Structure formats: structure tokens, C-alpha cells
Amino acid sequence: HQFVDEGANQNELQNQLVQVLESNMKSAAHVLMCLHPWSRPVPLRRMWCLFELFTAVSNGVELTMCFGEEDANALYTAIANGYFDAEDAVGEIDAANAGASVASDKDMIMRLIEEQVGLDRFNSEMREYLLKAFKATVTGVLARHHGGNAGSGAGWCWGNGCYPWWCNHLNRAVYTQEDNRV
């Protein structure tokens, strides 16, 4: 793994961070995205999460999406009662309105998006990719609730491998505040 130089100025540090992110993602060759809450997943509205997803997709890194147990159960109930719409859950992907704890990080990521693909293309391609992945993950939840197994996971995830225990941990440990700062 690579590390960043703590003595760097803000701009150098941000550039190093992006390089380290890409390098580490390629090295790991797999990204796990926990979708919480199921009805409006926080990672789809956070600038760094969207950028990490874009970096993964751009570099051919495997992606697994999953729900924690409580979210999977709530999602299944919503589907059973006819209250589920994948497009509503994914919502509009809009990097310009994505949240970020550090304004300069958001500015840097927005510059990178504009330089690499442009904002409209980024939003459109990420929404298309996320909607497809979200629907596949939901299919896994349905299979689990019907006692089956979907894809290569255990009915919780989409992608290779399944880590529901990690998603459950993230639900409790990371997404504890209403504003879901990560």
C-alpha cells in the first residue's frame, strides 16, 4: 500500500490521496459498498463515495454492494407491500449536490470529474451503473428471503463475494447520525 506525505500542502495532499486511492483499489481489486439506508443509500449521495465508485469502475475493480440485515428485511417488506422503486432509492446521481465534510475535497473531486469525463457524463454513467447494481443487489435480497441464493454471494450482495457481517457492522458503527457523515 502507498501512503501520503503528511508534510505536503493541501493541493499536493489531495493529489497524493487520489493517487493512493487508485493504487490501493487496484491492489485490493475489490470494493465493498454498504447500502444504508436501503431507501436512500448514503454512499450514493457522498462525494468521496461516488468518486471511489467512479475510480473502481474506471479501473476495472470488482464491486460488491450489500445491505445489512435490518435494511435487507425492511427492503423485503417494502417490496412485499408494493412500496419499492429502485429508481427512487437510487435517486438522481448528482456530484454537484453530493455531500462532503471538507469543501476543498469536493472542489478537487469536481475538478477531476470535469477533467476526466465532465459532470453530466459522470452523473449519467454513475446513475446507470448504480441502478443496474442496485437492482441486482435487491434480487439477492429477494432470493435470500425466499430461501435461495442469487449470484455469487449469499443473497445479500451483488458482485463476487459477500460480506453481510461487514455491512451490519457498518450500519451500526458508521451511519449513526441522521446526516450520515462518513
N, C-alpha and C positions, 0 to 999 in steps of 0.2 A: 504494500500500500504506500501511497505517497502522502506527504504531509505538507502543510503550508508554512511559510516563513512568517512567524509572528511579528517580525520587525518591519514588515512591508507596510507601505502606506495603504489607505483604503482601496484605491483603484487596483494596485498590484495584488492586494489580498483577495479581492473579488475575482480577479482573473485567475489567480492560483487556485482558488476554491472551485471554479468551474472546471479547470484542467484536472484537478484531483477528483472531482465528482465523476467526470467522464472516464478517467483512468480506473478508478475503483469500481465503477459499474461494469466496465469491460472485463475487469479481473474477476469480479464476482459472477458475472454472466447471468444474473437473475435478480429481479427486483420484486418485492412483495408490497402490494398496495392494499391496505386495510380500508374498506369502505364503511365509514361510520359517520353519521347515522345512515342507515340504508336509504332513507327517503331523500336525503340531500347530502351525499358524502363530502365531508370536509376536504379531502385531498383534491377534489375537483374544483375547489374554489380558493386554493392557496397557491401563490405564485411559485414558490420553490417546488411544490409537489408537481405542478403542471410542467415546470421546466425539467424536473427529474424524469418525468414520464416521457417528455419530448426527447431528452437525451438518450433514454433507454431505447425508444422506438427508432431513433435516428442511427443508433449504433448496433441494432440487431440484438439487443439484450432481452432475454426472456422476461416476461411479466406474468406475475400471478396476482390476481385480485381475489380478495376474500372478505367475508363478513364474519364478525364474531357471533357467538351463539345467540345472544339476545337479539341482535339485528337480523340474523337469519330467521329466527322464529317470528319476529314482527313482520318481516317481509313476506313470509309464507302466509301469515294471517291476512295481510293486505291483499295478496294475490287471491286467496280463497274467497275473500269478501268482495272482490272486483274493484279494489281501490288502488291497483298498481298500474303505473305507466312508466316504462323505462325512460322515455324521453323527458318526462317531468323530473324523475330522480336525477338524471344526468344534468338536465338543465342546459342553459346556454354556457358554453365554454368561452370565457371572455378574459383573456390575460390582463387586459387593461383594468378590469374591475376585480381581479384576484387580490386577495389579502396578502400582506407581507408585514412581518414585525419590524423590519428595517427598510425604510423608504429607499435608501440608496441601493439595497439589494434588488428591489423591484425595478428601479430605474436601470440598473445594469442588465437585468434579465430582459427587460423590454427592449433595450438597445440590441442585445444579442438576437432576440426574436426577429426584430426588424432587419438586421443584417443578414440573418440566415435564411429566412423564408417570408418575412412580412407578417404583420399581425393578423390580417384576415385569413390568410392561408393557414397559419398556426392554429387559430381558433377553429376553423372548419375541419382541418385534418385531425386535430385532437378530439373534437366532438365526435366525429365519425368513428375514430378508433375506440374511444371510450364507450360509446354507445354499443358497439359490437361486443367489446369485452364485458361490459356490464350485463348485457343480455345473456351472454354465455355463463357468467357467474351466477346469475339468477336461475338459469337452467340447472346448475349444480345444486342450488338450494332446493329446488323442486324435487330433483332426483333424491336428495338426502331425505326429505320429508316423506317420500314415497318408498323409502327403503332401498333405493337403487344407488347407483354410482354413475356420475357423469364425468366425462373427460378423464383426465389422468389423476385428478385429485379425489378426495373423499366426499365430493358433493358440496363442498364449501367454496371451492376456488375455481378459477379459470387459469389455465396455463399448466406448466409442468410442476408437479409437486403440490403439496397442500400443507398449510401451516395454521390450522384453525386456532391452536393454542396461542400462537403469537398474536393473531388478531384479537382474541379475547383479552390478552394481556394489554394490547394497545388500547382497546376500548376503555379499560379501567385506568390505565396509567397515563395516557397522553391526552385523550379527548375528554377532559373532565369539566371544562368550563364551557358555558354557553357559546362564547365566541370562538371556541375550539382553536386557540392559539397553539401552533406547533413549532 
